[in-house]
């Protein structure tokens, strides 16, 4: 029987998660150079359009439809056939269509996260094709493995709101994209200053706000687990932001607004798989370690020399991996991790994470190489120098006099 209270909460949570994608656009848009601010934001907004259409046509069915040998959903629900106002198999308290809408917002933001790795240099047409192919061939299968009745879920992998499905998946794809597409013109030869950190801070605030729907909504009910996930999300994020600032102060002697925003996002990422499985004190520890690990991952990237424009690998890849493994250590609510007497859970978490890493990297690489061969990945050098706002879209983010 449909619960009006649970349904109302899930509608709000769905709207909150939708807001995260424009928030991500602002977060990324403020960090690129002024000549690329609109092109970068356009990536996030385009994902809202592209993935929504794919979801209705076949995406929800592949991700959550009746299982086919543990690997993918069938096409029984293509066109959302049979997905209506009655409860579905994933909740007996909310309409099936509301559950589908909530999961759609997760599918939208995942490819949008990847775009930070190739900001300022990818052809718009290549981005569109990549988003369609990657969402279909990478996101939908991994989502099904963990949440849709697939083999990882059956094995017992814990992923409350997307550490493996979303953040490891997108972070590894970002690494493949950065390596295959190559460095921006002028990389390490000229300074690449953020054009508007005020936009980035606004985006970070919207992400933090929307993440309450992301994590607490993943309880799929207005209940105590949702309240727990809400609270652990907040305290982990706060601890991670402070951790990043502490290590930034120690190493570079100057705490920055970008550091606080990056630390907050790292904490949000890391607590995502654990939010409904851990209590507040372990959540704070997960967040604090995430801030430290992700900050040092960014420093390591600078030494390694690959051009992940907006640090998707260091924040989402590393943060998501730590969160997935930490869930296997600290889970104590409706599941037990290593520190609560169940070492097998950590092994399962490790298997899930490694599987996502290998699958995402290989499939993303194949997709990118295919696009490169057929239509090309990068803009021409003169278009990159001019900036994507003008060369790809005929616009400018700022008309300054």
The 8 nearest C-alpha neighbors of each residue, nearest first, counted from 0:
[[1, 92, 91, 2, 86, 93, 85, 94],
 [0, 2, 92, 93, 3, 86, 94, 91],
 [3, 1, 92, 5, 4, 6, 93, 0],
 [2, 4, 6, 5, 7, 1, 93, 92],
 [5, 3, 7, 6, 2, 8, 221, 220],
 [4, 6, 220, 221, 8, 2, 7, 3],
 [5, 7, 3, 93, 9, 4, 8, 2],
 [6, 8, 4, 10, 5, 9, 3, 11],
 [9, 7, 11, 5, 6, 10, 12, 221],
 [8, 10, 12, 6, 11, 7, 13, 216],
 [9, 11, 13, 7, 8, 12, 6, 14],
 [12, 10, 8, 14, 9, 13, 15, 7],
 [11, 13, 212, 9, 15, 216, 14, 10],
 [14, 12, 101, 10, 16, 11, 15, 9],
 [13, 15, 17, 11, 12, 16, 18, 10],
 [16, 14, 209, 12, 18, 212, 13, 17],
 [17, 15, 19, 209, 13, 18, 213, 14],
 [16, 18, 14, 19, 104, 15, 20, 13],
 [19, 17, 15, 16, 20, 21, 209, 22],
 [18, 20, 22, 206, 16, 209, 17, 21],
 [19, 21, 23, 22, 18, 108, 17, 43],
 [22, 20, 24, 23, 19, 18, 25, 44],
 [23, 21, 202, 19, 205, 25, 20, 24],
 [22, 24, 26, 20, 21, 25, 202, 19],
 [23, 25, 40, 21, 43, 27, 22, 26],
 [24, 26, 202, 28, 22, 23, 27, 198],
 [27, 25, 199, 202, 23, 24, 28, 29],
 [26, 28, 24, 30, 25, 29, 23, 115],
 [29, 27, 36, 25, 40, 30, 39, 26],
 [28, 30, 195, 199, 198, 196, 27, 194],
 [29, 31, 193, 27, 28, 194, 196, 199],
 [32, 30, 193, 29, 28, 194, 36, 35],
 [31, 33, 194, 193, 34, 35, 192, 36],
 [34, 32, 194, 36, 35, 31, 396, 397],
 [33, 35, 386, 32, 388, 36, 387, 395],
 [36, 34, 388, 387, 38, 33, 386, 32],
 [35, 37, 28, 39, 33, 38, 34, 31],
 [38, 36, 40, 39, 388, 35, 396, 41],
 [39, 37, 41, 388, 35, 40, 36, 387],
 [38, 40, 36, 41, 37, 42, 28, 35],
 [41, 39, 24, 37, 28, 42, 38, 43],
 [42, 40, 38, 44, 39, 43, 37, 45],
 [41, 43, 45, 40, 39, 44, 46, 111],
 [44, 42, 111, 46, 24, 45, 41, 40],
 [43, 45, 41, 47, 46, 42, 21, 40],
 [46, 44, 48, 42, 47, 43, 41, 49],
 [45, 47, 49, 43, 48, 44, 50, 107],
 [48, 46, 44, 45, 107, 49, 50, 51],
 [47, 49, 45, 46, 51, 50, 52, 44],
 [50, 48, 46, 52, 51, 47, 45, 53],
 [49, 51, 53, 52, 107, 46, 48, 54],
 [52, 50, 54, 48, 53, 49, 47, 55],
 [51, 53, 54, 50, 55, 49, 56, 48],
 [54, 52, 50, 56, 58, 51, 55, 57],
 [55, 53, 58, 51, 59, 52, 56, 57],
 [54, 56, 78, 52, 53, 57, 79, 58],
 [55, 57, 78, 53, 77, 54, 52, 58],
 [58, 56, 77, 60, 54, 55, 59, 53],
 [59, 57, 54, 61, 60, 53, 62, 56],
 [60, 58, 62, 54, 61, 63, 57, 55],
 [59, 61, 64, 76, 58, 57, 74, 63],
 [62, 60, 72, 58, 59, 64, 71, 73],
 [61, 63, 143, 139, 59, 60, 72, 142],
 [64, 62, 147, 60, 59, 72, 143, 61],
 [63, 65, 60, 72, 73, 61, 62, 66],
 [66, 64, 72, 73, 67, 63, 75, 60],
 [65, 67, 72, 69, 71, 148, 64, 73],
 [66, 68, 71, 69, 72, 73, 70, 65],
 [69, 67, 70, 66, 71, 149, 150, 72],
 [70, 68, 149, 150, 67, 66, 71, 144],
 [69, 71, 68, 149, 144, 67, 140, 150],
 [72, 70, 140, 67, 61, 143, 66, 69],
 [71, 73, 61, 64, 66, 65, 67, 62],
 [72, 74, 65, 75, 64, 61, 67, 60],
 [75, 73, 77, 60, 76, 61, 72, 57],
 [76, 74, 73, 77, 60, 64, 80, 65],
 [75, 77, 80, 60, 79, 74, 64, 78],
 [78, 76, 57, 74, 79, 60, 56, 75],
 [77, 79, 56, 55, 80, 57, 76, 60],
 [80, 78, 76, 77, 82, 55, 81, 56],
 [81, 79, 76, 78, 82, 77, 75, 83],
 [80, 82, 83, 79, 76, 75, 78, 95],
 [83, 81, 79, 80, 96, 95, 76, 84],
 [84, 82, 96, 95, 85, 81, 94, 86],
 [83, 85, 94, 96, 95, 86, 82, 97],
 [84, 86, 94, 83, 95, 87, 1, 93],
 [87, 85, 94, 95, 91, 93, 90, 92],
 [86, 88, 95, 89, 90, 91, 85, 94],
 [87, 89, 90, 86, 91, 95, 63, 64],
 [90, 88, 87, 91, 98, 95, 86, 219],
 [91, 89, 92, 88, 87, 93, 86, 219],
 [90, 92, 86, 93, 0, 87, 1, 89],
 [93, 91, 1, 2, 90, 0, 86, 5],
 [94, 92, 1, 6, 86, 91, 90, 2],
 [95, 93, 86, 84, 85, 97, 96, 1],
 [94, 96, 87, 86, 98, 97, 83, 82],
 [95, 97, 99, 83, 94, 98, 82, 84],
 [98, 96, 100, 94, 99, 95, 101, 93],
 [99, 97, 101, 95, 100, 96, 102, 94],
 [98, 100, 96, 102, 97, 101, 103, 95],
 [101, 99, 97, 103, 98, 102, 96, 104],
 [102, 100, 13, 98, 103, 99, 104, 97],
 [101, 103, 99, 105, 104, 100, 98, 106],
 [104, 102, 100, 106, 105, 101, 99, 107],
 [103, 105, 107, 102, 106, 17, 101, 16],
 [106, 104, 102, 103, 107, 108, 109, 101],
 [105, 107, 103, 104, 109, 108, 102, 50],
 [108, 106, 104, 105, 50, 109, 46, 47],
 [107, 109, 111, 20, 105, 106, 110, 112],
 [108, 110, 111, 112, 165, 106, 107, 169],
 [111, 109, 113, 112, 108, 130, 107, 169],
 [110, 112, 108, 43, 109, 113, 114, 46],
 [113, 111, 110, 109, 114, 115, 108, 169],
 [112, 114, 173, 110, 111, 115, 169, 116],
 [115, 113, 116, 111, 112, 117, 118, 42],
 [114, 116, 309, 118, 113, 117, 308, 311],
 [115, 117, 307, 308, 173, 114, 177, 118],
 [118, 116, 114, 115, 177, 120, 308, 121],
 [117, 119, 115, 120, 116, 114, 308, 39],
 [120, 118, 35, 121, 117, 387, 383, 39],
 [119, 121, 377, 118, 378, 383, 117, 183],
 [122, 120, 377, 376, 378, 117, 123, 119],
 [123, 121, 378, 377, 125, 124, 376, 126],
 [122, 124, 126, 125, 121, 127, 391, 38],
 [125, 123, 127, 126, 122, 128, 374, 376],
 [126, 124, 122, 128, 123, 127, 376, 129],
 [125, 127, 123, 129, 124, 128, 130, 122],
 [128, 126, 124, 130, 129, 125, 123, 131],
 [129, 127, 125, 131, 130, 126, 132, 124],
 [130, 128, 126, 132, 127, 131, 133, 125],
 [129, 131, 127, 133, 128, 132, 134, 126],
 [132, 130, 128, 129, 134, 133, 135, 127],
 [133, 131, 129, 135, 130, 134, 136, 128],
 [134, 132, 136, 137, 130, 135, 129, 131],
 [133, 135, 138, 131, 132, 137, 136, 130],
 [136, 134, 132, 133, 139, 137, 131, 138],
 [135, 137, 133, 134, 132, 138, 139, 140],
 [138, 136, 133, 134, 140, 139, 135, 141],
 [139, 137, 134, 141, 140, 142, 135, 136],
 [138, 140, 62, 142, 135, 141, 137, 61],
 [141, 139, 143, 142, 71, 138, 137, 62],
 [142, 140, 144, 143, 138, 139, 164, 137],
 [143, 141, 139, 140, 144, 145, 164, 62],
 [142, 144, 147, 62, 140, 141, 146, 149],
 [149, 145, 143, 141, 151, 150, 142, 70],
 [144, 146, 152, 151, 143, 142, 149, 147],
 [147, 145, 143, 142, 148, 144, 152, 149],
 [148, 146, 143, 63, 149, 62, 145, 144],
 [147, 149, 146, 152, 66, 143, 144, 153],
 [150, 144, 148, 69, 143, 152, 147, 70],
 [149, 151, 69, 153, 144, 152, 154, 70],
 [152, 150, 154, 145, 144, 153, 156, 149],
 [151, 153, 145, 155, 156, 154, 150, 149],
 [154, 152, 150, 155, 151, 149, 148, 156],
 [153, 155, 151, 152, 156, 150, 347, 149],
 [154, 156, 152, 153, 157, 151, 347, 344],
 [157, 155, 152, 151, 348, 347, 154, 158],
 [158, 156, 159, 155, 348, 272, 326, 152],
 [159, 157, 272, 161, 160, 162, 156, 163],
 [158, 160, 272, 273, 157, 161, 275, 274],
 [161, 159, 272, 271, 214, 158, 217, 162],
 [160, 162, 164, 165, 163, 272, 158, 271],
 [163, 161, 272, 319, 166, 271, 323, 165],
 [162, 164, 167, 161, 165, 166, 352, 168],
 [165, 163, 161, 142, 168, 162, 141, 166],
 [166, 164, 161, 168, 109, 163, 162, 169],
 [165, 167, 319, 315, 162, 169, 168, 170],
 [168, 166, 316, 163, 170, 319, 169, 320],
 [167, 169, 166, 165, 170, 171, 164, 359],
 [168, 170, 172, 166, 113, 171, 167, 165],
 [171, 169, 316, 312, 173, 167, 315, 172],
 [170, 172, 174, 173, 169, 168, 360, 316],
 [173, 171, 169, 175, 174, 170, 360, 363],
 [174, 172, 176, 170, 113, 171, 116, 175],
 [175, 173, 171, 177, 172, 176, 312, 178],
 [174, 176, 172, 178, 173, 177, 364, 360],
 [175, 177, 173, 179, 174, 178, 180, 172],
 [178, 176, 174, 307, 175, 180, 116, 179],
 [177, 179, 175, 181, 176, 180, 174, 305],
 [178, 180, 176, 181, 177, 175, 367, 364],
 [181, 179, 177, 176, 178, 376, 377, 182],
 [182, 180, 178, 179, 177, 183, 306, 305],
 [181, 183, 306, 186, 184, 305, 180, 177],
 [184, 182, 186, 185, 120, 181, 306, 119],
 [183, 185, 186, 182, 380, 383, 384, 120],
 [184, 186, 188, 189, 183, 187, 182, 190],
 [185, 187, 183, 188, 184, 182, 189, 306],
 [188, 186, 189, 185, 190, 191, 304, 184],
 [187, 189, 185, 186, 190, 184, 191, 183],
 [188, 190, 187, 185, 186, 191, 184, 192],
 [189, 191, 192, 188, 187, 186, 185, 193],
 [192, 190, 189, 32, 193, 31, 186, 187],
 [191, 193, 190, 32, 194, 31, 30, 33],
 [194, 192, 30, 31, 32, 195, 29, 196],
 [193, 195, 32, 33, 29, 31, 30, 192],
 [196, 194, 29, 197, 198, 193, 30, 199],
 [195, 197, 199, 198, 29, 200, 193, 30],
 [196, 198, 200, 195, 199, 201, 29, 202],
 [199, 197, 29, 201, 196, 200, 25, 195],
 [198, 200, 26, 29, 196, 202, 197, 201],
 [199, 201, 203, 197, 202, 198, 196, 204],
 [202, 200, 198, 204, 199, 203, 197, 205],
 [201, 203, 26, 22, 25, 199, 205, 200],
 [204, 202, 200, 206, 201, 205, 260, 26],
 [203, 205, 201, 207, 202, 206, 208, 200],
 [206, 204, 208, 202, 22, 203, 207, 209],
 [205, 207, 203, 19, 209, 208, 204, 22],
 [206, 208, 204, 210, 205, 209, 203, 211],
 [209, 207, 205, 206, 210, 211, 204, 15],
 [208, 210, 15, 206, 16, 19, 211, 212],
 [209, 211, 213, 207, 212, 208, 206, 214],
 [212, 210, 209, 213, 214, 215, 229, 208],
 [213, 211, 12, 216, 15, 210, 215, 209],
 [212, 214, 210, 211, 16, 216, 215, 217],
 [215, 213, 217, 216, 211, 160, 212, 228],
 [214, 216, 225, 228, 229, 217, 212, 211],
 [217, 215, 212, 12, 218, 214, 219, 213],
 [216, 218, 219, 214, 215, 160, 213, 159],
 [217, 219, 225, 216, 220, 215, 224, 275],
 [220, 218, 217, 216, 9, 221, 90, 5],
 [221, 219, 5, 218, 222, 225, 9, 216],
 [222, 220, 5, 8, 225, 4, 219, 223],
 [223, 221, 225, 220, 224, 226, 218, 5],
 [222, 224, 226, 225, 227, 221, 228, 220],
 [223, 225, 227, 226, 222, 275, 218, 228],
 [226, 224, 215, 228, 218, 223, 222, 227],
 [227, 225, 223, 229, 224, 228, 230, 222],
 [226, 228, 224, 230, 229, 225, 275, 231],
 [229, 227, 274, 275, 215, 225, 231, 226],
 [230, 228, 215, 226, 232, 227, 211, 231],
 [229, 231, 227, 233, 232, 228, 226, 234],
 [230, 232, 279, 228, 234, 233, 282, 229],
 [233, 231, 229, 230, 235, 234, 228, 270],
 [232, 234, 236, 230, 231, 235, 237, 229],
 [235, 233, 237, 231, 236, 283, 232, 238],
 [236, 234, 286, 283, 238, 282, 237, 232],
 [237, 235, 266, 263, 239, 233, 267, 234],
 [236, 238, 234, 240, 235, 239, 233, 241],
 [239, 237, 287, 235, 241, 286, 236, 240],
 [240, 238, 290, 287, 286, 266, 242, 236],
 [241, 239, 262, 263, 259, 243, 237, 242],
 [240, 242, 244, 238, 239, 243, 245, 237],
 [241, 243, 239, 245, 290, 287, 244, 240],
 [244, 242, 290, 262, 240, 246, 245, 241],
 [243, 245, 247, 241, 242, 254, 246, 248],
 [246, 244, 242, 248, 247, 243, 241, 249],
 [247, 245, 249, 248, 243, 244, 250, 242],
 [246, 248, 244, 250, 245, 251, 249, 254],
 [247, 249, 252, 253, 245, 254, 246, 251],
 [250, 248, 246, 247, 252, 251, 245, 253],
 [249, 251, 247, 248, 252, 246, 253, 245],
 [252, 250, 247, 253, 248, 249, 254, 246],
 [251, 253, 248, 249, 250, 247, 254, 246],
 [252, 254, 248, 251, 255, 247, 249, 250],
 [255, 253, 248, 244, 247, 252, 258, 256],
 [256, 254, 258, 257, 253, 259, 244, 247],
 [255, 257, 259, 258, 260, 254, 200, 196],
 [258, 256, 260, 255, 259, 261, 196, 200],
 [257, 259, 255, 261, 256, 260, 262, 244],
 [258, 260, 240, 262, 256, 257, 261, 244],
 [261, 259, 257, 263, 262, 258, 203, 256],
 [262, 260, 258, 264, 263, 259, 257, 265],
 [263, 261, 240, 265, 259, 243, 290, 239],
 [262, 264, 240, 236, 260, 266, 265, 261],
 [263, 265, 267, 261, 266, 262, 268, 260],
 [266, 264, 262, 268, 314, 263, 267, 318],
 [265, 267, 236, 286, 239, 263, 269, 264],
 [268, 266, 264, 236, 265, 270, 269, 271],
 [267, 269, 265, 266, 271, 270, 319, 318],
 [268, 270, 322, 318, 266, 319, 271, 267],
 [271, 269, 273, 274, 267, 268, 272, 322],
 [270, 272, 160, 268, 274, 273, 269, 162],
 [273, 271, 158, 162, 159, 160, 161, 270],
 [274, 272, 326, 276, 270, 271, 275, 159],
 [273, 275, 228, 270, 271, 276, 231, 272],
 [276, 274, 228, 273, 224, 277, 227, 159],
 [275, 277, 332, 330, 273, 274, 331, 333],
 [278, 276, 330, 331, 332, 275, 273, 274],
 [277, 279, 280, 281, 282, 231, 276, 227],
 [280, 278, 282, 231, 281, 283, 277, 234],
 [281, 279, 283, 282, 278, 284, 277, 231],
 [282, 280, 284, 283, 279, 278, 285, 277],
 [283, 281, 279, 285, 235, 280, 284, 231],
 [282, 284, 235, 286, 280, 281, 285, 238],
 [283, 285, 281, 287, 286, 282, 288, 280],
 [284, 286, 282, 288, 283, 287, 281, 289],
 [287, 285, 235, 239, 266, 289, 283, 238],
 [286, 288, 239, 238, 284, 290, 242, 289],
 [287, 289, 291, 285, 290, 286, 292, 284],
 [290, 288, 286, 292, 287, 291, 318, 293],
 [291, 289, 239, 243, 242, 262, 287, 288],
 [290, 292, 288, 294, 289, 293, 243, 242],
 [293, 291, 289, 295, 294, 290, 288, 296],
 [292, 294, 296, 314, 313, 295, 290, 291],
 [293, 295, 297, 291, 296, 292, 290, 243],
 [296, 294, 298, 292, 297, 293, 299, 291],
 [297, 295, 293, 299, 313, 294, 298, 292],
 [296, 298, 300, 294, 295, 299, 313, 293],
 [299, 297, 295, 301, 300, 296, 294, 302],
 [298, 300, 296, 302, 301, 297, 295, 303],
 [301, 299, 303, 297, 302, 298, 304, 296],
 [300, 302, 298, 299, 304, 303, 297, 305],
 [303, 301, 299, 300, 304, 298, 305, 297],
 [304, 302, 300, 301, 305, 299, 298, 306],
 [303, 305, 301, 302, 300, 306, 299, 187],
 [306, 304, 303, 307, 300, 178, 177, 182],
 [307, 305, 182, 308, 177, 304, 181, 183],
 [308, 306, 116, 177, 310, 309, 305, 117],
 [307, 309, 116, 306, 310, 118, 115, 117],
 [308, 310, 115, 311, 116, 307, 27, 30],
 [311, 309, 313, 307, 312, 308, 314, 116],
 [310, 312, 314, 315, 313, 170, 309, 116],
 [313, 311, 316, 170, 310, 315, 314, 174],
 [312, 314, 296, 317, 310, 293, 297, 311],
 [313, 315, 318, 265, 293, 311, 312, 317],
 [316, 314, 166, 318, 170, 319, 311, 312],
 [315, 317, 170, 312, 167, 319, 318, 313],
 [316, 318, 320, 313, 319, 315, 314, 321],
 [319, 317, 269, 315, 321, 314, 320, 316],
 [318, 320, 162, 166, 322, 167, 316, 269],
 [319, 321, 317, 323, 322, 318, 167, 316],
 [322, 320, 318, 324, 319, 323, 325, 317],
 [321, 323, 269, 325, 319, 320, 324, 270],
 [324, 322, 320, 326, 325, 321, 162, 272],
 [323, 325, 327, 321, 326, 322, 348, 320],
 [326, 324, 328, 322, 327, 323, 321, 329],
 [327, 325, 273, 323, 324, 330, 328, 329],
 [326, 328, 345, 336, 324, 344, 325, 348],
 [327, 329, 337, 336, 325, 326, 338, 330],
 [328, 330, 336, 326, 325, 338, 327, 277],
 [331, 329, 336, 335, 276, 277, 326, 334],
 [330, 332, 335, 334, 277, 276, 329, 333],
 [333, 331, 276, 334, 277, 330, 335, 275],
 [332, 334, 331, 276, 335, 330, 275, 277],
 [335, 333, 332, 331, 330, 276, 336, 157],
 [336, 334, 331, 330, 339, 341, 340, 337],
 [335, 337, 327, 330, 328, 341, 339, 329],
 [336, 338, 342, 328, 341, 339, 340, 345],
 [339, 337, 328, 336, 340, 329, 341, 342],
 [340, 338, 336, 337, 335, 341, 331, 329],
 [339, 341, 337, 338, 342, 336, 335, 343],
 [340, 342, 337, 336, 343, 335, 344, 339],
 [343, 341, 337, 344, 345, 336, 340, 346],
 [344, 342, 346, 341, 345, 347, 337, 336],
 [345, 343, 347, 327, 342, 346, 336, 341],
 [344, 346, 327, 348, 347, 343, 342, 337],
 [347, 345, 349, 343, 344, 348, 350, 342],
 [346, 348, 350, 344, 349, 345, 156, 351],
 [349, 347, 345, 351, 346, 350, 156, 324],
 [348, 350, 346, 352, 347, 351, 353, 345],
 [351, 349, 347, 353, 348, 352, 354, 346],
 [352, 350, 348, 354, 349, 353, 347, 355],
 [351, 353, 349, 355, 354, 350, 163, 348],
 [354, 352, 356, 350, 355, 351, 349, 357],
 [355, 353, 351, 357, 356, 352, 358, 350],
 [354, 356, 358, 352, 353, 357, 359, 168],
 [357, 355, 353, 359, 354, 358, 171, 360],
 [356, 358, 360, 354, 355, 359, 361, 353],
 [357, 359, 355, 361, 360, 356, 362, 354],
 [358, 360, 362, 356, 357, 361, 363, 355],
 [361, 359, 363, 357, 172, 358, 362, 171],
 [362, 360, 364, 358, 363, 359, 357, 365],
 [361, 363, 365, 359, 364, 360, 358, 366],
 [364, 362, 366, 360, 365, 361, 172, 359],
 [363, 365, 367, 361, 362, 366, 175, 360],
 [364, 366, 362, 368, 363, 367, 369, 361],
 [365, 367, 363, 369, 364, 368, 362, 370],
 [368, 366, 370, 364, 369, 365, 371, 363],
 [367, 369, 371, 365, 370, 366, 364, 372],
 [370, 368, 366, 372, 367, 371, 365, 373],
 [371, 369, 367, 373, 372, 368, 374, 375],
 [372, 370, 375, 376, 368, 369, 373, 374],
 [371, 373, 369, 370, 375, 374, 368, 376],
 [372, 374, 370, 371, 375, 369, 368, 376],
 [375, 373, 370, 371, 372, 376, 125, 124],
 [376, 374, 371, 370, 372, 377, 373, 125],
 [375, 377, 371, 125, 121, 122, 370, 180],
 [378, 376, 121, 122, 120, 375, 379, 180],
 [377, 379, 122, 121, 120, 382, 383, 380],
 [378, 380, 382, 381, 383, 377, 120, 122],
 [379, 381, 383, 382, 384, 378, 184, 377],
 [380, 382, 384, 383, 379, 385, 378, 386],
 [383, 381, 385, 379, 380, 390, 384, 386],
 [382, 384, 386, 380, 385, 381, 120, 378],
 [385, 383, 381, 386, 382, 380, 184, 387],
 [386, 384, 382, 383, 381, 390, 387, 389],
 [387, 385, 34, 383, 384, 35, 388, 389],
 [386, 388, 390, 391, 35, 389, 38, 383],
 [387, 389, 38, 35, 392, 394, 386, 395],
 [390, 388, 393, 394, 387, 392, 391, 386],
 [389, 391, 387, 382, 388, 392, 393, 386],
 [392, 390, 387, 389, 388, 393, 123, 38],
 [391, 393, 388, 389, 394, 390, 387, 38],
 [394, 392, 389, 390, 388, 391, 395, 387],
 [395, 393, 389, 388, 392, 396, 37, 390],
 [396, 394, 397, 388, 389, 398, 34, 37],
 [395, 397, 37, 36, 394, 33, 398, 34],
 [398, 396, 395, 399, 33, 34, 36, 394],
 [397, 399, 400, 395, 396, 394, 33, 34],
 [398, 400, 397, 396, 395, 33, 34, 194],
 [399, 398, 397, 395, 396, 33, 34, 394]]
